[in-house]
Amino acid sequence: MTYNMLCSPMLTNEQIKFCDAYLTAIPENLENMNKEDFKNFICETFGISPEQLAMSLSNFRLFYNDITCIHCGIRYEIEQPLAFHKLPKNPHNWTCKSCKTFLKRSFDFNLTPVRHKPYSKALN
């Protein structure tokens, strides 16, 4: 599995390191952890507060290179820790949220031209 990071230039190397660890680490004793325990584990490991982690994560994005939208090609974003994240059922046939929304729209294909009055005449 390969992924790309996108982060704000305001983040320090340490902040990038703990954001990456939060999203990609899979602890050995995972079966005994829930998301809250995992968040606390990362905070304790790096000596940060949950608020510092949340602020840093708001300026950090992680994308899978191996899963892309079949319509627009955008990469799949990892929005929660991999330890608790379920990948798409069919990663080779994944559609992103934007494309799903666009494809659900109904379109009016009645393309009759609409004539508008010139602006100066419309005021008279």
C-alpha positions in Angstrom: 0.0 0.0 0.0 1.4 3.4 -1.0 0.0 6.8 -0.1 0.7 10.5 -0.6 0.5 13.2 2.1 -0.8 16.7 1.5 -0.3 19.1 4.4 -0.2 22.8 5.2 3.3 24.4 5.2 2.4 25.6 8.7 2.8 22.0 10.1 6.1 21.1 11.7 7.9 17.9 10.9 6.9 16.6 14.3 3.2 17.4 13.6 3.4 15.6 10.2 5.0 12.6 12.0 2.2 12.2 14.5 -0.6 12.8 11.9 1.0 10.1 9.8 1.3 7.8 12.8 -2.3 8.5 13.8 -3.7 7.6 10.3 -1.4 4.7 9.4 -0.2 3.0 12.5 -1.9 -0.3 13.4 -1.0 -1.3 17.0 -0.3 -4.9 18.0 -3.0 -4.9 20.7 -5.7 -3.4 18.4 -8.4 -5.8 19.5 -8.2 -4.2 22.9 -8.5 -0.6 21.6 -11.3 1.6 20.4 -10.8 4.8 18.5 -10.7 6.9 21.7 -8.0 4.6 23.3 -6.0 4.7 20.0 -6.2 8.5 19.9 -5.0 8.7 23.6 -2.2 6.2 22.7 -0.9 8.4 19.9 -1.2 11.5 22.1 0.7 9.9 24.9 3.4 8.5 22.5 4.1 11.9 21.1 3.4 14.0 24.2 0.6 16.0 22.7 -2.9 16.9 23.7 -6.0 15.7 21.7 -6.6 19.3 20.7 -3.1 19.5 19.2 -3.7 16.3 17.3 -7.1 17.5 16.0 -5.7 20.9 14.9 -2.8 19.2 13.1 -5.1 16.7 11.4 -7.3 19.5 10.1 -4.2 20.6 8.1 -3.2 17.2 6.9 -4.6 14.8 4.2 -3.5 11.3 3.3 -4.5 9.6 0.0 -4.1 6.0 -1.2 -2.2 5.8 -4.5 -3.8 2.4 -5.2 -7.5 3.5 -5.2 -8.7 6.2 -7.6 -12.2 7.3 -8.7 -13.2 5.5 -11.9 -14.8 8.8 -13.2 -12.4 11.7 -12.3 -9.2 9.9 -11.1 -9.1 11.5 -7.6 -7.3 9.4 -5.0 -9.1 7.8 -2.1 -8.7 9.9 1.0 -7.9 8.2 4.4 -10.1 10.2 6.8 -9.7 8.0 9.9 -7.1 5.7 11.3 -6.4 2.7 9.1 -6.8 0.5 12.2 -10.5 1.3 12.2 -11.1 2.1 8.5 -12.9 -0.1 6.1 -11.7 0.3 2.5 -14.2 0.3 -0.3 -15.7 -3.1 -1.1 -14.5 -2.9 -4.7 -11.4 -0.6 -4.8 -11.0 -1.0 -8.5 -14.5 0.3 -9.1 -14.6 3.2 -6.6 -16.6 6.4 -7.2 -15.8 9.5 -5.1 -18.4 11.5 -3.2 -18.4 14.4 -5.8 -18.9 12.1 -8.7 -21.7 10.2 -6.9 -23.5 13.5 -6.3 -23.0 14.6 -9.8 -24.2 11.3 -11.3 -27.4 11.3 -9.1 -28.5 14.6 -10.7 -31.2 14.6 -13.2 -30.4 16.6 -16.3 -32.8 18.5 -18.6 -31.7 17.7 -22.1 -34.3 20.0 -23.7 -31.7 22.5 -25.1 -34.0 25.1 -26.5 -32.2 28.5 -26.8 -33.4 31.2 -24.4 -33.4 34.7 -25.8 -32.5 37.5 -23.4 -33.2 41.1 -24.0 -30.1 43.3 -24.3 -29.3 44.9 -20.9 -29.8 48.5 -21.9 -33.3 47.8 -23.3 -34.4 45.8 -20.3 -34.1 48.9 -18.1 -36.5 50.9 -20.2 
